């Protein structure tokens, strides 16, 4: 059986989205954190995201 792993970004006060439900945009991340995230994502067998996330990230 495979593991289920959640990777989620939020502000320190717990917000996941900005006003009116819009994305807050990306925050600068250290190179080491980017490498860690990309390593985990590249090994995923399935990537599940919500409709809004898909619509925002799909073109990339």
C-alpha positions as CSV (number, residue, x, y, z in Angstrom):
1,X,0.0,0.0,0.0
2,X,1.3,3.5,-0.9
3,X,1.6,6.4,1.5
4,X,-0.6,9.4,1.1
5,X,1.4,12.6,1.5
6,X,-0.1,16.1,1.7
7,X,2.1,19.1,0.8
8,X,0.4,22.4,1.5
9,X,1.4,26.0,1.8
10,X,-0.1,28.4,4.3
11,X,0.8,31.6,6.1
12,X,2.0,31.5,9.7
13,X,-1.5,32.6,10.9
14,X,-3.1,29.7,9.0
15,X,-4.4,31.3,5.8
16,X,-4.3,29.2,2.7
17,X,-6.0,31.7,0.3
18,X,-6.1,35.5,0.0
19,X,-9.1,37.8,0.1
20,X,-12.2,36.7,-1.9
21,X,-10.7,33.2,-2.3
22,X,-7.9,34.3,-4.6
23,X,-4.4,32.9,-4.6
24,X,-2.0,34.9,-2.5
25,X,0.8,34.2,-5.0
26,X,4.1,32.6,-4.4
27,X,6.5,33.6,-1.7
28,X,10.3,33.3,-2.2
29,X,11.6,30.0,-1.0
30,X,15.2,28.9,-0.3
31,X,16.7,26.7,-3.0
32,X,17.0,23.8,-0.6
33,X,13.2,23.8,0.1
34,X,12.5,24.0,-3.6
35,X,14.7,21.0,-4.2
36,X,13.0,19.1,-1.4
37,X,9.5,19.8,-2.8
38,X,10.5,19.0,-6.4
39,X,12.0,15.7,-5.3
40,X,8.8,14.7,-3.5
41,X,6.6,15.7,-6.3
42,X,8.7,14.0,-9.0
43,X,8.4,10.7,-7.1
44,X,4.6,10.9,-6.7
45,X,2.6,8.2,-8.5
46,X,-0.5,10.4,-8.6
47,X,-0.9,14.1,-8.1
48,X,-4.3,15.3,-6.9
49,X,-5.4,18.9,-6.8
50,X,-8.6,20.9,-6.7
51,X,-10.2,22.6,-9.6
52,X,-9.0,26.1,-8.8
53,X,-5.4,24.9,-8.3
54,X,-5.5,22.9,-11.5
55,X,-6.9,25.9,-13.5
56,X,-4.1,28.1,-12.1
57,X,-1.3,25.6,-12.5
58,X,-2.5,23.7,-15.6
59,X,-0.9,26.1,-18.1
60,X,2.6,25.5,-16.6
